[in-house]
Amino acid sequence: MSETPSKDSLELLCQKLDDLSLLQVDQLDEQLSLMSRLESNLMSGYINLAKSRYINGERSVSATQIPGEESDVDPSIKVARDSNDKLEIIRNANGSNTLKWFGVLVPSSLRQSQTFFQKVLEIAVEVVNVREEAEKSLREYNQLIESKQNVM
């Protein structure tokens, strides 16, 4: 009779390990999908930025338009941790419109570039959250492996 509880607990541990293995595969798949989207948006952002520089000239869209460290710039997007310790994006409606740094009439490709880079930030936050969840499930998996070895 004493063999049955250990056998049941071993089967339960194995089931939990199987579930965690499947979860880790799903998390890895999600990470790869997000990284692919991240790469695509980054590439599109840089291509649109290059188009803007080509259209307006390289001096009109350059680092010289960006305010220096001494200027007070209120960001329109911030990244912070929420109550569940996950990263989230906080939008500030009163934040600076960074496109105004490059003039009043900016090319549409510069606006598109800004949109792509904002999407990159959103995806990067998702990637970090998925990776943290994957690390958490990996730690749990390793603990269950140790428990399984102790039961055997």
C-alpha positions in Angstrom: 0.0 0.0 0.0 2.9 2.4 0.7 3.9 1.9 -3.0 0.7 3.4 -4.4 1.1 7.0 -3.0 4.6 7.3 -4.3 3.5 5.9 -7.7 0.6 8.3 -7.8 2.8 11.2 -6.8 5.3 10.1 -9.4 2.6 10.0 -12.1 1.4 13.4 -11.0 4.9 14.8 -11.2 5.4 13.4 -14.6 2.1 14.9 -15.8 3.1 18.3 -14.5 6.5 18.0 -16.2 4.7 17.1 -19.5 2.4 20.1 -19.1 5.3 22.4 -18.4 7.2 21.0 -21.4 4.3 21.8 -23.7 4.0 25.2 -22.1 7.6 25.9 -22.8 7.3 24.9 -26.4 4.3 27.2 -26.8 6.3 30.0 -25.1 9.2 29.5 -27.4 6.9 29.5 -30.4 5.4 32.8 -29.2 8.9 34.3 -28.7 9.9 33.3 -32.2 6.8 34.8 -33.7 7.2 38.0 -31.7 10.9 38.3 -32.7 9.9 37.9 -36.4 7.4 40.7 -36.0 9.9 42.8 -34.2 12.5 42.3 -37.0 9.9 43.1 -39.7 8.8 46.3 -38.0 12.3 47.4 -37.3 13.2 46.9 -40.9 10.2 48.9 -42.1 10.9 51.7 -39.6 14.5 52.0 -40.8 13.4 51.9 -44.5 10.8 54.6 -44.0 13.4 56.7 -42.1 15.8 56.3 -45.0 13.0 57.4 -47.4 12.5 60.5 -45.3 16.1 61.4 -45.3 16.2 60.8 -49.1 13.1 63.0 -49.7 14.0 65.9 -47.4 17.8 65.6 -47.5 20.0 64.0 -44.9 20.4 67.2 -42.9 16.7 67.7 -42.4 16.2 64.3 -40.7 19.3 63.7 -38.6 20.5 63.5 -35.0 21.1 67.3 -35.0 17.3 67.8 -34.9 17.0 65.9 -31.6 17.1 68.1 -28.5 20.2 67.8 -26.2 20.4 66.3 -22.8 19.7 69.6 -21.1 16.3 70.0 -22.7 13.1 69.0 -20.8 11.3 66.5 -23.0 8.1 64.8 -21.8 7.9 61.3 -23.4 4.7 60.3 -25.0 5.3 56.6 -24.2 6.8 55.1 -21.1 7.4 51.5 -20.0 6.7 50.5 -16.5 5.9 47.4 -14.4 2.3 46.8 -13.4 1.0 45.2 -10.2 1.6 41.7 -11.6 5.3 42.6 -12.2 4.9 42.6 -16.0 6.0 45.3 -18.3 3.4 47.6 -19.8 3.3 50.6 -22.0 1.9 53.8 -20.6 0.8 56.4 -23.1 1.0 60.1 -22.1 -1.4 62.3 -24.1 0.5 65.4 -23.0 3.8 64.0 -24.2 6.0 65.7 -26.7 5.3 65.2 -30.4 8.7 64.2 -31.6 7.8 64.8 -35.2 7.8 68.5 -34.6 11.5 68.4 -34.1 11.9 67.8 -37.8 9.7 70.6 -39.0 6.0 71.4 -39.5 5.5 69.5 -42.8 7.2 66.2 -42.3 7.0 63.5 -44.9 4.5 60.7 -44.5 7.4 58.2 -44.5 8.7 59.8 -41.3 5.2 59.4 -39.7 5.1 55.8 -40.8 8.6 55.3 -39.4 7.5 56.6 -36.0 4.5 54.2 -36.1 6.7 51.3 -36.9 9.1 52.1 -34.1 6.2 52.5 -31.6 5.1 49.0 -32.7 8.6 47.8 -32.1 8.5 49.1 -28.5 5.1 47.3 -27.9 6.5 44.0 -29.3 9.7 44.3 -27.3 7.6 44.7 -24.1 5.7 41.5 -25.1 8.9 39.7 -25.8 10.2 40.6 -22.3 7.0 39.4 -20.7 7.0 36.1 -22.6 10.6 35.5 -21.7 10.0 36.2 -18.1 7.1 33.7 -18.1 9.3 31.2 -19.9 12.1 31.6 -17.3 9.5 31.1 -14.5 8.2 27.9 -16.1 11.7 26.7 -16.6 12.5 27.2 -12.9 9.3 25.4 -12.0 10.3 22.6 -14.3 13.7 22.3 -12.7 12.2 22.1 -9.3 9.8 19.4 -10.4 12.8 17.4 -11.9 14.5 17.6 -8.5 11.3 16.5 -6.7 11.0 13.6 -9.1 14.6 12.5 -8.4 13.9 12.6 -4.7 10.8 10.5 -5.1 12.6 7.9 -7.1 
